[in-house]
């Protein structure tokens, strides 16, 4: 059964698009051509976005000109789906803090920050632990690192020894 909200669209399908490297390069804006394509596609079927970032960051990437993410997509799934929207309205979501509690969250963040401080990596810039509604994002080089620095560092921070070592040292994992 098709929702009345989408009954006028000829194709009864939902197409979801990943944000990074599909709708736009990571941390960069979408092109006007992509925005035009999305608007045309939405006339035919339901569309949605999926991304690991929070809605603010996704909006920065996809808000080109007068394109408003929550108005132009039928569905939105930020924070890897933990924060969801349907026709611009938020759906029920989960909170990492509510689930684990403030005390355990603080203990985990303290462990992560101490661990990162002792890592010998090429660069460290800015925010290392970013809280999101449904998760925390850990970046050993920092969320403020430029794309050039990020790409230069990926081989030394890709899943491997640092992460496996950190996981083995903490009972949370």
GUFINU-296290 format. One line per 8 residues: number of its first residue (from 1); for each residue x negated, y negated, z negated of N, C-alpha, C, O. Coordinates in pm, 1 decimal, always signed. Layout:
NUM> X Y Z X Y Z X Y Z X Y Z  ...
% end
This chain:
1> -83.8 +117.6 +0.0 +0.0 +0.0 +0.0 -88.6 -124.3 +0.0 -184.3 -132.1 -77.1  -58.2 -219.5 +84.1 -135.5 -341.9 +97.0 -72.6 -450.4 +11.3 +49.3 -467.5 +10.2  -156.4 -523.1 -60.1 -108.5 -634.2 -141.4 -43.1 -739.3 -52.0 -87.9 -762.9 +60.2  +61.0 -800.8 -101.3 +129.0 -906.2 -25.3 +34.4 -1021.5 +6.3 +54.0 -1093.0 +104.5  -68.4 -1039.6 -76.9 -165.5 -1147.0 -53.8 -242.0 -1129.9 +77.6 -292.3 -1227.3 +133.7  -250.6 -1007.2 +125.7 -328.5 -979.1 +246.7 -243.4 -921.1 +359.6 -298.0 -877.4 +460.9  -114.2 -919.8 +344.4 -24.3 -855.4 +441.2 -32.6 -916.9 +580.6 -13.0 -846.9 +680.0  -61.1 -1045.9 +589.2 -63.2 -1112.1 +720.3 -191.3 -1084.2 +799.5 -200.1 -1118.8 +917.3
9> -288.4 -1023.1 +736.5 -414.3 -995.7 +807.6 -401.5 -865.8 +885.2 -356.9 -764.8 +830.9  -440.5 -868.1 +1012.3 -417.8 -751.9 +1098.4 -493.7 -625.5 +1057.2 -442.7 -515.0 +1076.0  -612.6 -639.2 +1002.2 -691.3 -522.3 +962.9 -678.4 -505.3 +811.8 -711.0 -596.4 +735.7  -632.0 -391.8 +770.0 -606.5 -364.6 +627.6 -730.0 -302.3 +563.0 -727.8 -187.6 +518.3  -834.6 -378.6 +559.4 -961.7 -333.5 +502.1 -1020.9 -446.8 +418.7 -987.9 -563.8 +437.6  -1108.7 -409.4 +326.2 -1189.7 -503.0 +249.9 -1334.6 -480.6 +289.8 -1384.3 -368.2 +284.0  -1401.7 -586.1 +329.9 -1543.4 -578.9 +364.3 -1619.8 -660.5 +261.0 -1594.3 -779.6 +242.8  -1714.3 -594.5 +193.3 -1796.9 -660.8 +92.8 -1935.3 -686.9 +149.4 -1991.7 -603.5 +220.1
17> -1989.5 -804.2 +117.2 -2121.8 -843.2 +164.2 -2213.6 -867.5 +45.3 -2176.7 -937.5 -49.0  -2332.0 -810.3 +49.8 -2434.5 -842.0 -48.3 -2480.9 -984.8 -21.2 -2487.0 -1027.0 +94.3  -2513.0 -1058.1 -124.6 -2554.5 -1197.1 -106.4 -2697.9 -1203.4 -54.6 -2721.7 -1251.1 +56.3  -2794.0 -1155.4 -134.5 -2935.4 -1166.3 -98.1 -2970.4 -1075.4 +19.1 -2942.1 -955.6 +18.0  -3032.1 -1135.0 +119.1 -3079.4 -1067.2 +240.0 -2968.0 -1016.3 +330.8 -2994.5 -943.5 +426.5  -2844.1 -1053.9 +301.9 -2734.5 -1023.5 +393.6 -2665.9 -1153.7 +433.4 -2663.9 -1189.7 +551.1  -2610.0 -1223.9 +335.5 -2545.9 -1352.4 +365.5 -2645.9 -1467.1 +365.1 -2625.5 -1567.3 +433.5  -2752.3 -1453.5 +289.7 -2856.5 -1556.5 +286.4 -2986.6 -1494.9 +237.3 -2985.8 -1391.4 +170.6
25> -3098.5 -1558.7 +270.5 -3224.5 -1512.7 +211.1 -3219.4 -1536.4 +59.4 -3151.0 -1628.2 +14.2  -3290.3 -1455.7 -19.2 -3288.9 -1476.5 -164.6 -3323.6 -1620.6 -201.7 -3420.4 -1677.4 -151.1  -3244.1 -1677.9 -289.8 -3263.2 -1813.6 -342.6 -3254.1 -1923.6 -236.6 -3293.9 -2037.4 -261.6  -3203.0 -1890.7 -121.0 -3187.2 -1989.0 -13.1 -3040.0 -1997.7 +24.8 -2961.7 -1908.0 -6.4  -3003.4 -2104.9 +91.5 -2865.1 -2123.4 +133.8 -2829.5 -2041.9 +257.1 -2915.7 -2008.2 +338.4  -2702.7 -2011.4 +269.3 -2653.1 -1941.4 +388.2 -2653.6 -2036.6 +506.4 -2643.8 -2158.1 +489.1  -2664.8 -1982.2 +625.2 -2665.5 -2065.7 +745.7 -2522.8 -2105.2 +782.8 -2428.3 -2034.6 +747.6  -2506.1 -2216.5 +852.9 -2372.5 -2254.7 +900.2 -2309.6 -2146.8 +988.2 -2187.4 -2131.8 +989.5
33> -2391.6 -2071.6 +1061.6 -2340.1 -1964.6 +1146.9 -2276.1 -1853.2 +1063.2 -2171.9 -1799.3 +1100.6  -2337.6 -1819.5 +951.9 -2281.4 -1716.7 +862.8 -2149.5 -1765.0 +805.5 -2052.8 -1689.1 +799.4  -2144.6 -1890.0 +763.6 -2021.3 -1945.9 +707.0 -1908.6 -1942.0 +811.3 -1795.4 -1905.0 +780.1  -1940.5 -1979.8 +932.6 -1841.0 -1977.7 +1040.7 -1792.6 -1834.3 +1065.4 -1673.0 -1810.5 +1081.8  -1885.2 -1740.7 +1067.8 -1850.6 -1600.3 +1088.3 -1759.2 -1548.5 +976.5 -1661.8 -1478.2 +1003.4  -1790.5 -1583.0 +852.9 -1708.1 -1539.5 +739.3 -1566.4 -1595.4 +748.8 -1469.3 -1524.6 +721.7  -1554.8 -1720.9 +786.9 -1422.1 -1782.0 +800.2 -1340.2 -1712.8 +908.6 -1220.4 -1690.1 +891.6  -1404.3 -1679.7 +1018.6 -1334.3 -1610.1 +1127.9 -1296.0 -1467.8 +1085.5 -1185.2 -1421.5 +1112.7
41> -1387.6 -1401.0 +1020.0 -1363.1 -1263.9 +976.5 -1247.9 -1257.8 +875.7 -1167.7 -1164.5 +878.2  -1240.2 -1355.8 +788.7 -1136.5 -1357.0 +685.2 -996.2 -1370.0 +745.1 -898.4 -1332.8 +680.2  -984.8 -1420.7 +864.1 -854.0 -1427.9 +930.6 -804.6 -1287.7 +968.1 -684.8 -1266.2 +986.2  -898.1 -1193.1 +979.6 -865.8 -1057.7 +1023.2 -850.7 -957.7 +908.4 -768.8 -866.1 +915.8  -930.0 -975.7 +802.5 -931.7 -879.8 +692.4 -977.6 -946.6 +564.3 -1018.5 -1062.7 +565.9  -971.1 -874.6 +453.6 -1015.9 -928.0 +324.4 -1167.8 -918.4 +316.5 -1227.2 -819.9 +360.3  -1230.7 -1022.6 +259.7 -1375.2 -1022.6 +245.8 -1413.5 -1051.9 +100.7 -1338.1 -1113.5 +25.4  -1532.0 -1006.3 +64.6 -1583.0 -1031.1 -69.8 -1734.1 -1034.7 -70.1 -1799.3 -988.7 +23.7
49> -1788.9 -1090.4 -177.5 -1933.7 -1092.3 -194.6 -1970.5 -1011.3 -318.6 -1891.4 -998.0 -412.0  -2092.5 -957.6 -317.1 -2147.3 -883.3 -429.4 -2289.4 -932.8 -450.0 -2367.8 -938.5 -355.2  -2322.9 -968.4 -572.9 -2458.2 -1014.3 -600.9 -2498.8 -988.2 -743.9 -2414.2 -971.9 -831.9  -2627.3 -984.4 -766.3 -2679.2 -963.5 -900.9 -2683.0 -1090.2 -983.3 -2684.4 -1084.5 -1106.3  -2684.8 -1203.6 -917.5 -2691.8 -1331.7 -988.4 -2556.7 -1369.2 -1046.7 -2454.7 -1307.5 -1015.9  -2557.8 -1471.4 -1131.4 -2431.8 -1521.1 -1185.4 -2362.4 -1605.9 -1079.0 -2420.9 -1636.6 -975.2  -2239.2 -1642.9 -1105.2 -2160.2 -1715.7 -1006.2 -2223.1 -1850.2 -969.7 -2213.4 -1893.0 -854.7  -2286.2 -1916.3 -1063.9 -2349.4 -2046.2 -1035.0 -2456.1 -2030.1 -927.3 -2459.5 -2106.5 -830.9
57> -2543.0 -1930.9 -943.7 -2650.8 -1910.1 -844.9 -2594.5 -1864.3 -709.9 -2641.3 -1908.6 -605.0  -2495.8 -1777.1 -712.4 -2434.5 -1731.9 -587.0 -2368.4 -1850.0 -516.2 -2378.7 -1863.5 -394.3  -2301.4 -1934.3 -591.8 -2236.8 -2052.6 -532.5 -2339.3 -2144.6 -468.9 -2314.5 -2200.1 -361.8  -2454.0 -2161.7 -533.1 -2560.4 -2244.9 -476.0 -2605.6 -2190.2 -341.4 -2631.4 -2266.7 -248.5  -2615.2 -2058.3 -330.6 -2660.3 -1996.3 -206.2 -2554.5 -2002.4 -96.3 -2587.7 -2018.4 +21.2  -2428.8 -1990.0 -133.5 -2324.1 -1976.5 -32.2 -2240.4 -2102.3 -10.2 -2158.9 -2106.1 +81.9  -2258.4 -2203.1 -91.0 -2180.4 -2326.0 -72.9 -2250.9 -2415.1 +28.5 -2338.5 -2494.3 -6.1  -2211.8 -2400.7 +151.2 -2268.0 -2478.3 +261.0 -2158.6 -2571.0 +311.7 -2050.7 -2525.9 +350.2
65> -2187.3 -2701.7 +311.7 -2085.3 -2797.2 +354.8 -1965.0 -2790.9 +262.7 -1978.9 -2803.4 +141.0  -1847.4 -2771.8 +319.5 -1724.4 -2767.5 +240.2 -1684.6 -2624.4 +201.7 -1572.2 -2601.7 +157.1  -1774.5 -2529.5 +218.2 -1747.3 -2388.6 +188.1 -1754.0 -2367.3 +37.8 -1859.8 -2384.8 -22.8  -1641.6 -2329.6 -23.2 -1634.4 -2301.6 -166.0 -1620.8 -2150.9 -183.6 -1525.7 -2090.4 -134.3  -1714.7 -2091.7 -253.1 -1722.8 -1945.7 -265.2 -1591.7 -1883.6 -314.8 -1542.2 -1788.1 -255.0  -1536.0 -1936.6 -422.4 -1416.4 -1874.3 -478.7 -1291.7 -1897.7 -394.4 -1195.5 -1821.5 -404.3  -1292.0 -2001.4 -312.2 -1176.7 -2027.2 -225.4 -1187.6 -1953.5 -92.0 -1086.0 -1921.5 -30.4  -1307.4 -1927.1 -48.1 -1328.9 -1871.0 +85.8 -1345.2 -1718.8 +88.1 -1335.7 -1657.2 +194.3
73> -1369.7 -1658.0 -28.2 -1377.5 -1512.5 -37.7 -1254.1 -1462.3 -112.3 -1207.6 -1526.0 -206.9  -1202.8 -1350.1 -69.9 -1088.3 -1290.7 -138.8 -1130.3 -1226.0 -270.3 -1055.9 -1227.1 -368.4  -1249.5 -1170.3 -270.3 -1303.8 -1105.7 -389.0 -1447.2 -1150.6 -409.6 -1519.7 -1176.0 -313.5  -1487.4 -1160.1 -534.1 -1625.1 -1192.9 -567.0 -1671.0 -1108.9 -683.6 -1600.2 -1093.7 -783.2  -1790.0 -1054.7 -670.1 -1846.7 -972.0 -775.8 -1986.5 -1022.9 -807.0 -2082.7 -990.7 -737.3  -1996.5 -1102.6 -912.3 -2125.6 -1155.9 -956.0 -2180.9 -1064.7 -1064.9 -2111.1 -977.1 -1115.8  -2306.7 -1086.8 -1099.5 -2372.0 -1009.1 -1205.3 -2355.1 -858.7 -1183.1 -2322.3 -783.8 -1275.0  -2378.4 -817.3 -1059.5 -2365.8 -675.4 -1020.5 -2227.7 -618.0 -1049.9 -2213.7 -500.9 -1085.1
81> -2126.7 -702.2 -1034.8 -1988.8 -656.9 -1049.8 -1931.3 -670.9 -1189.2 -1813.6 -641.4 -1210.3  -2011.7 -715.2 -1285.2 -1961.5 -728.3 -1422.4 -1874.9 -851.9 -1441.5 -1798.7 -860.9 -1537.7  -1886.7 -946.1 -1350.6 -1799.5 -1063.1 -1349.4 -1731.1 -1063.4 -1213.3 -1797.2 -1073.5 -1110.0  -1598.8 -1052.2 -1213.5 -1526.3 -1035.3 -1087.9 -1418.1 -1141.4 -1071.3 -1363.8 -1194.2 -1168.3  -1388.7 -1170.7 -944.3 -1286.9 -1270.5 -908.5 -1200.0 -1213.9 -797.5 -1247.7 -1142.7 -709.1  -1072.6 -1246.6 -803.9 -978.3 -1209.7 -697.6 -898.7 -1333.4 -663.4 -829.0 -1389.3 -748.0  -909.4 -1375.6 -538.9 -840.9 -1495.4 -490.4 -868.7 -1615.9 -581.1 -778.4 -1691.7 -616.6  -996.7 -1630.7 -617.1 -1041.2 -1746.3 -694.3 -1018.7 -1740.6 -842.8 -1059.0 -1831.9 -914.9
89> -955.2 -1635.8 -890.4 -925.5 -1625.6 -1033.5 -1011.3 -1515.7 -1096.9 -1027.1 -1407.5 -1040.2  -1066.3 -1544.8 -1214.8 -1149.7 -1443.4 -1279.6 -1068.2 -1323.0 -1325.8 -955.6 -1336.6 -1373.6  -1127.5 -1206.0 -1310.7 -1069.0 -1082.8 -1362.2 -1134.6 -1052.7 -1496.9 -1234.2 -1115.3 -1533.1  -1079.9 -959.0 -1569.0 -1138.1 -923.0 -1698.4 -1283.3 -881.1 -1680.3 -1316.5 -808.5 -1586.7  -1368.6 -926.8 -1769.4 -1509.7 -890.3 -1759.0 -1560.8 -844.5 -1894.9 -1493.8 -858.7 -1997.2  -1679.0 -790.3 -1892.7 -1743.8 -741.3 -2013.6 -1853.9 -837.9 -2055.8 -1906.0 -912.9 -1973.3  -1888.8 -836.2 -2182.4 -1995.9 -920.1 -2233.4 -2101.5 -833.7 -2299.9 -2071.3 -752.9 -2387.7  -2223.5 -851.5 -2257.9 -2336.5 -778.6 -2314.0 -2347.9 -806.2 -2464.2 -2367.7 -713.7 -2543.1
97> -2335.4 -932.2 -2503.4 -2346.9 -970.3 -2644.9 -2237.5 -904.5 -2728.4 -2265.0 -854.1 -2837.3  -2114.9 -904.5 -2679.2 -2005.9 -842.0 -2755.1 -2030.6 -692.8 -2773.6 -1995.0 -635.1 -2876.4  -2091.2 -631.6 -2673.9 -2112.2 -487.6 -2679.9 -2225.5 -450.1 -2776.4 -2209.2 -359.7 -2858.4  -2340.6 -519.2 -2767.1 -2455.3 -480.1 -2849.7 -2466.6 -559.8 -2978.8 -2530.2 -514.1 -3073.8  -2406.5 -677.2 -2984.2 -2415.6 -761.3 -3103.2 -2535.3 -854.0 -3097.7 -2636.8 -822.8 -3035.4  -2522.7 -967.0 -3162.7 -2627.3 -1069.9 -3159.8 -2758.1 -1021.2 -3221.2 -2865.4 -1049.1 -3167.6  -2750.6 -949.3 -3332.3 -2872.6 -903.7 -3400.2 -2956.0 -812.7 -3309.0 -3076.5 -832.8 -3294.6  -2892.0 -713.4 -3248.2 -2964.8 -622.0 -3159.4 -3012.6 -692.7 -3033.3 -3120.3 -662.5 -2981.9
105> -2933.0 -786.4 -2983.5 -2974.8 -863.7 -2866.5 -3101.9 -942.4 -2897.8 -3195.5 -942.3 -2817.9  -3106.2 -1009.0 -3011.8 -3224.7 -1086.1 -3050.5 -3347.3 -996.3 -3064.7 -3457.3 -1033.3 -3023.5  -3327.9 -879.7 -3122.4 -3439.1 -785.6 -3138.5 -3492.7 -742.2 -3001.7 -3614.0 -734.7 -2981.8  -3404.0 -714.2 -2909.4 -3444.4 -675.0 -2774.2 -3519.1 -788.6 -2703.7 -3623.9 -765.4 -2643.4  -3466.5 -910.2 -2710.7 -3531.3 -1025.3 -2646.4 -3669.7 -1048.0 -2707.3 -3765.4 -1074.1 -2634.3  -3681.4 -1038.6 -2839.1 -3812.2 -1056.5 -2903.5 -3911.6 -952.3 -2853.3 -4027.0 -984.9 -2825.3  -3867.3 -826.5 -2841.8 -3954.8 -721.6 -2789.5 -4000.0 -754.8 -2647.5 -4118.5 -745.0 -2615.6  -3905.5 -794.0 -2562.7 -3937.2 -824.6 -2422.2 -4037.3 -938.6 -2412.5 -4135.7 -928.7 -2339.1
113> -4013.1 -1046.4 -2485.7 -4102.6 -1162.5 -2479.2 -4243.1 -1128.1 -2529.1 -4341.9 -1171.8 -2470.2  -4252.5 -1050.8 -2636.5 -4385.1 -1008.0 -2684.8 -4454.0 -920.7 -2579.9 -4573.9 -934.3 -2555.8  -4378.4 -832.6 -2519.0 -4435.8 -743.3 -2418.5 -4486.8 -822.6 -2298.1 -4597.3 -798.2 -2249.5  -4406.1 -917.5 -2250.1 -4446.9 -1000.1 -2135.5 -4569.3 -1083.3 -2170.2 -4658.8 -1099.3 -2087.2  -4574.3 -1136.7 -2292.7 -4688.4 -1218.5 -2334.5 -4819.3 -1140.6 -2324.6 -4924.2 -1198.4 -2296.1  -4813.3 -1010.9 -2347.9 -4934.6 -928.1 -2343.4 -4965.0 -870.9 -2204.6 -5067.6 -805.3 -2186.7  -4878.8 -894.4 -2107.7 -4902.0 -843.1 -1972.4 -5006.8 -927.4 -1900.8 -5008.3 -1049.9 -1912.8  -5093.0 -861.5 -1827.4 -5192.8 -931.3 -1747.8 -5144.8 -931.1 -1602.5 -5174.1 -839.2 -1526.0
121> -5070.2 -1036.3 -1566.0 -5016.3 -1048.3 -1430.3 -5062.6 -1181.0 -1372.0 -5098.9 -1271.4 -1447.3  -5062.1 -1195.1 -1238.4 -5119.4 -1313.8 -1173.8 -5058.7 -1447.9 -1215.2 -5130.9 -1547.0 -1226.4  -4928.0 -1452.5 -1237.9 -4865.1 -1579.7 -1274.4 -4753.2 -1557.5 -1374.4 -4696.5 -1448.6 -1383.7  -4722.5 -1662.8 -1449.2 -4607.1 -1664.7 -1539.4 -4551.6 -1807.0 -1534.1 -4622.0 -1903.0 -1565.4  -4424.2 -1819.7 -1494.2 -4363.0 -1951.7 -1479.7 -4218.9 -1951.1 -1528.9 -4136.2 -1876.5 -1476.3  -4188.2 -2031.2 -1627.0 -4049.6 -2058.9 -1662.5 -3978.1 -1952.5 -1742.6 -4034.0 -1896.5 -1836.9  -3855.7 -1924.9 -1705.7 -3765.3 -1838.2 -1780.8 -3797.8 -1691.0 -1756.6 -3796.8 -1644.8 -1642.4  -3826.4 -1618.0 -1863.1 -3861.7 -1477.1 -1851.5 -3743.3 -1385.8 -1883.8 -3732.9 -1275.3 -1830.6
129> -3655.9 -1432.3 -1970.0 -3537.1 -1355.7 -2006.4 -3417.1 -1447.1 -1986.4 -3404.9 -1550.9 -2051.4  -3328.8 -1407.1 -1895.4 -3209.9 -1486.7 -1865.5 -3087.0 -1406.9 -1906.4 -3064.6 -1296.0 -1858.0  -3008.4 -1463.9 -1995.3 -2885.5 -1398.2 -2038.2 -2777.2 -1422.6 -1935.3 -2759.0 -1534.7 -1887.8  -2706.5 -1318.3 -1901.6 -2587.9 -1328.4 -1817.2 -2473.8 -1263.9 -1893.0 -2497.0 -1191.5 -1989.8  -2354.6 -1288.2 -1851.8 -2239.1 -1237.2 -1925.0 -2246.1 -1086.8 -1947.8 -2218.6 -1039.3 -2057.9  -2282.2 -1012.4 -1845.4 -2279.3 -867.9 -1856.2 -2414.7 -801.4 -1861.7 -2422.7 -678.6 -1865.0  -2522.2 -879.6 -1862.9 -2654.4 -818.1 -1862.6 -2758.4 -923.3 -1897.2 -2727.7 -1041.9 -1909.9  -2881.4 -877.6 -1912.2 -2991.0 -972.7 -1921.0 -3083.6 -946.2 -1802.8 -3101.3 -831.9 -1760.4
137> -3141.4 -1051.9 -1751.2 -3231.3 -1041.8 -1636.9 -3371.7 -1071.6 -1688.2 -3397.5 -1179.0 -1742.6  -3461.0 -976.6 -1670.6 -3598.6 -992.4 -1716.4 -3688.3 -1009.6 -1595.2 -3684.6 -929.1 -1502.1  -3768.7 -1114.6 -1596.7 -3862.5 -1140.4 -1488.5 -3999.8 -1167.9 -1549.2 -4022.8 -1277.0 -1601.4  -4091.3 -1071.3 -1543.6 -4223.3 -1091.1 -1604.6 -4300.5 -1211.1 -1550.5 -4380.3 -1269.8 -1623.5  -4278.8 -1249.1 -1424.6 -4349.8 -1365.7 -1371.9 -4269.6 -1493.5 -1394.1 -4321.6 -1603.2 -1374.0  -4144.3 -1480.7 -1435.1 -4061.1 -1597.8 -1461.3 -3967.1 -1627.9 -1345.8 -4003.8 -1613.7 -1229.1  -3845.9 -1669.4 -1379.2 -3743.7 -1699.5 -1279.0 -3777.7 -1825.3 -1200.0 -3718.6 -1848.2 -1094.5  -3870.6 -1907.3 -1247.3 -3904.1 -2032.0 -1178.6 -4017.2 -2015.9 -1077.9 -4056.4 -2113.5 -1014.0
145> -4069.9 -1896.5 -1062.4 -4176.2 -1874.0 -965.2 -4122.3 -1896.1 -823.9 -4007.9 -1861.9 -794.1  -4204.6 -1952.4 -739.2 -4163.0 -1974.9 -600.9 -4153.7 -1842.0 -528.0 -4208.9 -1741.6 -573.0  -4083.4 -1841.7 -414.8 -4073.4 -1718.5 -335.4 -4209.9 -1669.8 -290.3 -4234.2 -1549.1 -287.7  -4299.0 -1760.6 -254.8 -4433.3 -1721.6 -210.8 -4505.0 -1649.5 -324.7 -4565.1 -1544.1 -304.0  -4498.5 -1706.7 -444.8 -4564.0 -1642.7 -559.1 -4495.4 -1511.1 -595.1 -4561.2 -1413.2 -630.4  -4365.2 -1510.1 -585.9 -4291.1 -1387.2 -615.7 -4333.5 -1275.2 -521.6 -4363.0 -1164.1 -565.8  -4336.6 -1304.3 -393.1 -4373.8 -1200.1 -296.0 -4518.7 -1156.2 -313.6 -4551.0 -1039.3 -292.8  -4605.4 -1248.7 -351.6 -4745.5 -1213.1 -373.7 -4763.0 -1126.1 -497.1 -4860.5 -1051.5 -506.8
153> -4671.6 -1134.2 -589.9 -4681.9 -1061.9 -716.5 -4609.3 -928.6 -714.3 -4639.1 -842.0 -796.5  -4516.0 -909.5 -623.8 -4432.1 -789.1 -623.2 -4512.9 -659.7 -633.1 -4474.3 -572.5 -710.9  -4622.7 -641.9 -559.0 -4692.9 -513.1 -571.7 -4737.8 -481.6 -714.2 -4738.4 -365.0 -753.6  -4775.5 -583.1 -792.4 -4823.9 -555.5 -927.5 -4711.2 -547.8 -1029.7 -4733.6 -501.1 -1141.3  -4590.3 -592.4 -994.8 -4481.0 -586.6 -1091.9 -4364.6 -501.1 -1044.8 -4261.8 -493.9 -1112.1  -4379.3 -436.0 -929.7 -4272.9 -347.0 -883.0 -4258.1 -233.2 -983.3 -4350.6 -203.6 -1059.0  -4141.2 -169.8 -983.4 -4119.3 -62.1 -1080.7 -4238.1 +32.2 -1078.3 -4274.1 +87.7 -974.5  -4295.6 +48.1 -1190.6 -4414.2 +131.5 -1200.9 -4466.1 +127.5 -1342.7 -4388.7 +132.9 -1438.3
161> -4595.4 +118.2 -1356.3 -4660.0 +128.4 -1486.5 -4609.4 +29.1 -1590.3 -4576.6 +72.0 -1700.9  -4600.5 -104.2 -1561.5 -4555.7 -195.4 -1667.9 -4416.2 -162.0 -1720.8 -4393.7 -163.3 -1841.8  -4322.9 -132.3 -1630.5 -4187.1 -103.7 -1674.0 -4178.9 +29.8 -1747.2 -4114.0 +39.2 -1851.4  -4243.2 +131.9 -1694.4 -4239.7 +262.8 -1759.0 -4302.2 +255.4 -1897.5 -4252.5 +316.3 -1992.3  -4411.1 +180.9 -1908.7 -4476.3 +165.3 -2038.5 -4384.0 +92.6 -2135.7 -4372.7 +132.5 -2251.6  -4318.1 -13.3 -2089.8 -4226.8 -88.6 -2176.9 -4110.8 -0.4 -2220.4 -4070.6 -3.8 -2336.7  -4057.4 +77.5 -2129.3 -3944.7 +163.2 -2161.8 -3982.0 +268.3 -2265.7 -3900.5 +302.5 -2351.4  -4102.7 +318.8 -2258.7 -4143.9 +423.2 -2351.9 -4172.8 +368.0 -2491.1 -4179.6 +444.8 -2587.0
169> -4190.1 +235.6 -2504.4 -4225.1 +176.2 -2633.1 -4104.8 +126.8 -2711.4 -4121.0 +80.3 -2824.2  -3984.2 +135.2 -2655.6 -3870.1 +77.5 -2725.0 -3755.1 +175.9 -2729.4 -3722.9 +239.9 -2629.3  -3693.8 +187.7 -2844.9 -3584.9 +283.1 -2862.2 -3456.3 +240.5 -2793.1 -3364.7 +321.8 -2781.0  -3445.8 +113.5 -2746.6 -3325.8 +71.0 -2675.2 -3310.8 +145.0 -2542.6 -3199.1 +166.7 -2495.6  -3420.8 +183.0 -2483.4 -3416.5 +240.5 -2350.1 -3418.2 +390.0 -2363.9 -3415.2 +461.3 -2263.6
% end
